[in-house]
Amino acid sequence: MIKLPNNKNLTVILNDVLLAPVFAAGLTPPFAYVAYDTDYANHAREIFGNCGLVLGQDAHVVSQQELETRVPVMPASLCMCVANKISLKAFTDKLSSFGYARMSKIENEGEFSIRGDIVDIWQPSSPHPVRVMFCDVVIESIKLVDINGFKSIKSLEKCQIAPIPGVCEITEWRTMLDVLHALTKTFIRETDNGFTVDCGAKTKATVTINTAPVGNYFSALSILVPEILWNVNTRGKTVFVFVGASRACEKYMESKGVPYTVSTPDNFTAGAINIVRQSLGVSFELVDQGLVFYCVTSPKSAPSPETDPYEAEHGEFFLPTVGDLVIHETHGLGRYLGIKTMELAGTIREYVVLQYDGGAFVYLPPDRTHELVNYFGPPRRLSRI
């Protein structure tokens, strides 16, 4: 979690999936998080769990499609107290509706038996059955009994008989939205512009947090670092660079004389470059907060030392000097010719230019440099596409 430096008690919970950040603005649990679809809801559950929140208690996560789903309302538990009045038939009928099976003698959880004015009930997950003794319509006594000899263990003044989930009769249904409103007044909803936080009775206002996409340059550090410096020096932003276990970005910045601070998400320097040695799956900007988050960790699987010792040690791709050789995972050995701004399919953007045997070229977007591996072997003939 990252405490934003705006004195608004805003906490950002970072997500490692495409939806990027999940927000809670000045909130204390419990709250409900409404995701676009089931996949995003599952990712949000994982992230909330990793942040130490108890799902179903601190955070209730559903997709937008699930909000109108009808869910059963469990019957209220039956409170039995000594000296209270209830007929034996009304009591046993309630046990049947709760899902308890009537037996001549209870042997398992979820069963009850009747012997004269005595009713024995064994609730699920309870170590001992309960014995309720009647005198006409008055509860005379309540006892815990030993399941082996059915001898009394302890006298009780009252006990709660709970329905058995999945077995009891359901007579009332509510939408998931109604259920969530009964649990919390705070809703976080994904929107096209970020997230909307509705605190219900806590505030009349709705907090809207805007996000903007940022290019995922991963290990194309010669492109990434100038953009980071522009965000800090020109735009006055606070930048977080999530590098995972790799130190390649730090080494590159040191070689270029770029100052940075190794930070933690809750202890960072505002208006500076903060290296965070944790992973993040996507880059994004918090438009209203002056914060930019970069993902530098390559999404490809880690190489083995046997296949590529250098790559296994460094784990990152560096854009080399123009003219050096690189290996593309599909096209093979090619020559790096630099970065070129081009218009393709009506879109102007930068491309990494690679040359292959016979004068063939490959134009690779910077966010796909994870498909490249630095080549450190002896000179070889370029591959043919």
C-alpha positions in Angstrom: 0.0 0.0 0.0 1.2 3.5 -0.7 0.0 6.5 1.3 -0.3 9.4 -1.1 1.4 12.7 0.0 -1.8 14.8 -0.1 -3.0 14.6 3.5 -6.3 13.1 2.3 -5.8 9.7 3.9 -5.8 8.1 0.4 -4.5 4.6 0.2 -3.6 3.0 -3.0 -3.5 -0.8 -3.2 -1.4 -1.8 -6.2 -2.7 -4.6 -8.4 -0.5 -6.6 -10.8 -3.1 -7.1 -13.5 -4.3 -4.9 -16.3 -6.7 -2.9 -14.3 -3.6 -1.7 -12.4 -4.6 0.0 -9.1 -7.4 -0.8 -6.8 -8.3 2.2 -4.6 -9.7 2.8 -1.2 -10.1 6.6 -0.5 -10.0 7.5 3.2 -11.7 4.2 4.0 -11.7 1.8 6.8 -13.1 -1.8 6.3 -15.5 -3.1 5.6 -16.0 -2.0 2.0 -17.4 -3.5 -1.2 -15.4 -3.6 -4.4 -17.3 -3.9 -7.7 -15.2 -5.2 -10.6 -15.9 -5.1 -14.3 -16.1 -8.8 -14.6 -15.4 -12.1 -12.9 -11.7 -12.2 -13.9 -11.0 -8.8 -12.4 -13.0 -9.7 -9.3 -10.8 -12.8 -8.8 -7.7 -10.7 -9.2 -9.0 -8.2 -6.7 -9.7 -10.9 -4.2 -6.1 -12.1 -4.6 -4.7 -8.6 -4.1 -6.8 -7.8 -1.1 -5.8 -11.1 0.5 -2.2 -10.3 -0.1 -2.7 -6.9 1.6 -3.9 -8.6 4.7 -7.6 -7.9 4.3 -10.1 -10.6 5.3 -12.3 -11.4 2.3 -16.0 -11.5 3.3 -15.3 -9.4 6.3 -13.0 -6.5 5.5 -13.5 -6.6 1.7 -16.5 -7.9 -0.2 -15.6 -8.4 -3.9 -18.1 -8.9 -6.7 -18.3 -8.3 -10.4 -20.8 -5.9 -11.9 -22.7 -8.8 -13.4 -23.1 -10.4 -10.0 -24.8 -7.4 -8.4 -28.3 -8.4 -9.5 -27.7 -12.1 -8.7 -30.4 -13.4 -6.3 -28.9 -15.0 -3.2 -30.7 -16.9 -0.5 -31.3 -15.3 2.9 -30.4 -17.7 5.7 -33.1 -18.1 8.4 -32.3 -16.5 11.7 -31.0 -18.8 14.4 -33.5 -20.0 17.0 -32.7 -18.9 20.6 -33.8 -21.4 23.2 -33.9 -20.2 26.8 -34.9 -22.0 30.0 -38.5 -21.1 31.0 -39.4 -19.9 27.5 -42.5 -21.2 25.9 -42.6 -23.1 22.7 -44.5 -26.2 21.7 -42.6 -29.4 21.1 -44.2 -29.7 17.6 -43.3 -26.1 16.7 -39.7 -26.7 17.9 -39.2 -29.9 15.9 -40.9 -28.4 12.8 -38.3 -25.6 13.0 -35.5 -28.1 13.3 -36.7 -29.9 10.2 -36.9 -26.6 8.3 -33.4 -25.8 9.4 -32.2 -29.0 7.6 -31.8 -31.3 10.6 -32.7 -35.0 9.9 -34.9 -36.7 12.4 -33.5 -40.1 13.6 -34.5 -42.6 16.3 -31.1 -41.9 17.9 -28.6 -39.2 16.9 -25.2 -40.5 15.7 -24.0 -37.8 13.4 -23.9 -34.0 13.2 -27.0 -32.5 11.6 -29.4 -34.9 13.3 -32.1 -34.7 16.0 -34.2 -37.3 17.9 -37.3 -37.1 20.0 -37.9 -39.2 23.1 -41.1 -38.2 24.9 -40.5 -34.6 26.0 -36.8 -34.8 25.3 -35.2 -33.5 22.1 -31.5 -34.1 21.3 -29.9 -32.0 18.6 -26.3 -32.2 17.2 -25.3 -29.1 15.4 -22.6 -29.2 12.7 -19.1 -28.4 14.0 -20.3 -28.7 17.6 -18.4 -31.1 19.9 -21.4 -32.1 21.9 -25.2 -32.5 21.2 -27.7 -30.3 23.1 -30.6 -31.8 25.0 -33.8 -29.7 25.4 -36.3 -31.0 28.0 -39.9 -29.8 27.9 -42.7 -29.7 30.5 -45.7 -29.2 28.3 -44.9 -26.0 26.3 -42.2 -24.7 28.7 -38.5 -25.4 28.3 -37.6 -27.1 31.5 -33.9 -27.5 31.0 -31.1 -27.3 28.4 -28.0 -29.5 28.7 -24.9 -30.5 26.8 -24.6 -34.3 26.6 -21.9 -36.8 25.8 -22.5 -38.4 22.5 -21.1 -41.8 23.7 -23.3 -42.3 26.8 -25.7 -39.4 26.4 -24.9 -38.4 30.0 -25.3 -34.7 31.0 -22.0 -32.7 30.8 -23.2 -29.2 31.6 -26.4 -27.3 32.2 -27.1 -24.2 30.0 -29.5 -21.3 30.5 -29.8 -20.8 26.8 -28.5 -22.0 23.4 -28.7 -21.0 19.8 -29.8 -23.5 17.2 -28.5 -22.4 13.8 -29.8 -23.5 10.3 -27.6 -25.8 8.3 -26.3 -23.9 5.2 -27.1 -25.6 1.9 -29.7 -27.8 3.5 -32.2 -25.5 5.3 -35.4 -24.3 3.7 -35.0 -20.9 2.0 -38.1 -18.7 1.9 -36.4 -15.3 1.3 -34.1 -14.1 -1.5 -32.2 -10.8 -2.0 -30.0 -9.4 -4.7 -26.3 -9.3 -4.1 -26.5 -5.5 -4.1 -29.0 -5.6 -1.2 -26.7 -8.0 0.7 -23.7 -5.7 0.3 -25.7 -2.6 1.3 -26.5 -4.5 4.5 -22.9 -5.2 5.2 -21.3 -1.8 4.2 -22.1 1.6 2.9 -18.8 2.0 1.1 -18.6 1.0 -2.5 -15.6 1.1 -4.8 -16.6 0.8 -8.5 -14.4 0.5 -11.6 -15.2 3.1 -14.2 -13.9 4.1 -17.6 -11.8 6.9 -15.9 -10.5 5.0 -12.9 -12.5 4.3 -9.8 -15.5 5.8 -8.0 -15.7 5.6 -4.3 -19.2 6.1 -2.8 -19.1 6.3 1.0 -22.9 6.5 1.4 -23.9 8.2 4.6 -20.3 9.1 5.5 -20.2 11.7 2.8 -22.5 13.3 0.2 -19.7 13.5 -2.2 -18.4 10.8 -4.5 -14.6 10.6 -4.7 -13.4 10.0 -8.3 -9.8 8.9 -8.9 -8.6 9.3 -12.4 -5.9 7.1 -14.0 -4.1 7.3 -17.3 -2.1 4.7 -19.1 1.7 4.9 -19.3 3.9 3.0 -21.8 5.2 -0.3 -20.6 8.8 -0.1 -21.7 9.9 -2.8 -19.4 13.7 -3.1 -19.9 14.1 -0.6 -22.8 15.9 1.6 -20.3 17.4 4.1 -22.8 13.8 5.0 -23.7 12.4 4.7 -20.2 14.9 6.8 -18.2 14.5 10.0 -20.3 10.7 9.7 -19.9 11.1 9.3 -16.1 13.4 12.3 -15.9 10.9 14.3 -18.0 8.1 13.4 -15.5 10.2 14.4 -12.5 12.0 17.5 -13.8 9.5 19.0 -16.2 6.1 17.8 -14.9 7.1 17.8 -11.2 5.8 14.3 -10.7 6.7 11.7 -8.1 7.9 8.6 -10.0 7.9 5.0 -8.7 9.9 2.4 -10.7 9.0 -1.1 -9.8 12.0 -3.3 -10.7 11.3 -6.6 -9.0 14.5 -8.5 -8.2 16.5 -7.0 -11.0 19.1 -4.3 -10.4 19.5 -3.5 -14.1 17.6 -0.2 -13.9 19.6 1.0 -10.9 22.9 0.2 -12.7 21.8 1.9 -15.8 20.8 5.1 -13.9 24.1 5.1 -12.1 25.9 4.8 -15.4 24.0 7.9 -16.7 24.4 9.8 -13.4 20.7 9.8 -12.8 19.8 10.3 -9.1 17.3 8.0 -7.5 16.2 6.7 -4.1 15.6 3.1 -3.1 12.2 3.4 -1.4 9.4 1.3 0.0 5.8 1.9 -0.9 5.0 3.6 2.4 8.3 5.5 2.7 9.3 7.5 -0.4 10.6 10.8 -1.6 8.1 13.2 -3.2 9.1 14.8 -6.5 11.9 12.3 -7.1 12.6 8.9 -8.7 11.8 6.1 -6.3 13.1 2.6 -7.0 10.8 0.0 -5.5 12.2 -3.5 -5.3 8.8 -5.1 -5.9 7.0 -6.3 -8.9 4.2 -4.5 -10.8 2.4 -5.8 -13.9 1.5 -2.5 -15.7 2.5 1.1 -15.8 0.0 3.9 -15.0 -0.4 7.5 -13.8 -2.6 8.8 -11.0 -3.7 12.0 -12.8 -4.9 14.0 -9.8 -2.2 12.9 -7.4 1.0 13.7 -9.3 2.2 10.1 -9.2 3.5 7.9 -12.0 4.1 4.2 -11.7 6.4 2.3 -14.0 6.8 -1.4 -14.4 10.3 -2.4 -15.4 10.1 -6.1 -14.7 10.1 -8.2 -17.8 7.0 -10.4 -18.1 8.9 -13.3 -19.7 9.8 -16.3 -17.7 13.2 -16.4 -16.0 16.0 -18.0 -18.1 18.0 -20.9 -16.8 21.8 -20.5 -16.1 22.4 -23.5 -18.4 20.8 -21.8 -21.5 22.1 -18.3 -20.9 24.3 -17.5 -17.9 24.4 -13.8 -18.6 20.7 -13.4 -19.0 20.1 -15.7 -16.0 22.3 -13.4 -13.9 21.0 -10.1 -15.1 17.4 -11.0 -16.0 16.9 -7.9 -18.1 17.4 -6.7 -21.7 19.5 -3.6 -22.3 19.1 -1.6 -25.6 22.6 -1.9 -26.9 24.8 0.4 -28.9 23.7 0.9 -32.5 25.2 -1.8 -34.6 25.3 -4.5 -31.9 23.7 -7.9 -32.3 20.6 -8.9 -30.4 18.4 -12.1 -30.5 14.7 -12.0 -31.1 12.8 -15.0 -29.7 11.1 -15.5 -33.1 13.3 -14.0 -35.8 16.7 -14.9 -34.4 20.0 -13.0 -34.6 19.7 -9.4 -35.9 21.4 -6.1 -35.7 20.1 -3.2 -33.6 19.8 0.0 -35.6 18.4 2.3 -33.0 14.9 3.9 -32.3 12.9 5.3 -35.2 9.6 7.3 -35.0 7.3 6.0 -37.7 3.6 6.1 -38.7 2.1 2.7 -39.2 -1.6 2.0 -39.6 -2.3 5.7 -38.9 -0.5 5.7 -35.5 2.8 7.6 -34.9 5.0 5.9 -32.3 8.6 4.8 -31.7 9.9 1.5 -32.9 13.1 -0.5 -32.2 14.6 -1.2 -35.6 16.3 -4.6 -36.2 18.1 -5.6 -39.4 18.3 -9.2 -40.6 20.1 -11.1 -43.4 19.2 -9.9 -46.9 18.3 -6.4 -45.8 15.0 -7.4 -44.1 13.9 -5.2 -41.2 11.8 -5.8 -38.1 10.1 -2.8 -36.3 9.4 -3.7 -32.7 7.4 -1.5 -30.3 9.4 -0.7 -27.1 6.8 -2.5 -25.0 7.8 -5.7 -26.7 11.5 -5.6 -25.9 10.9 -8.6 -23.6 11.0 -10.6 -26.8 14.7 -9.6 -27.1 17.9 -11.0 -25.5 21.3 -9.4 -25.6 23.9 -11.3 -27.6 27.4 -11.5 -26.1 28.9 -14.3 -28.2 31.4 -14.1 -31.1 30.3 -12.3 -34.3 27.9 -14.4 -36.4 26.0 -14.1 -39.6 22.6 -12.5 -39.2 19.5 -14.8 -39.3 17.2 -14.9 -42.3 13.6 -14.0 -41.7 
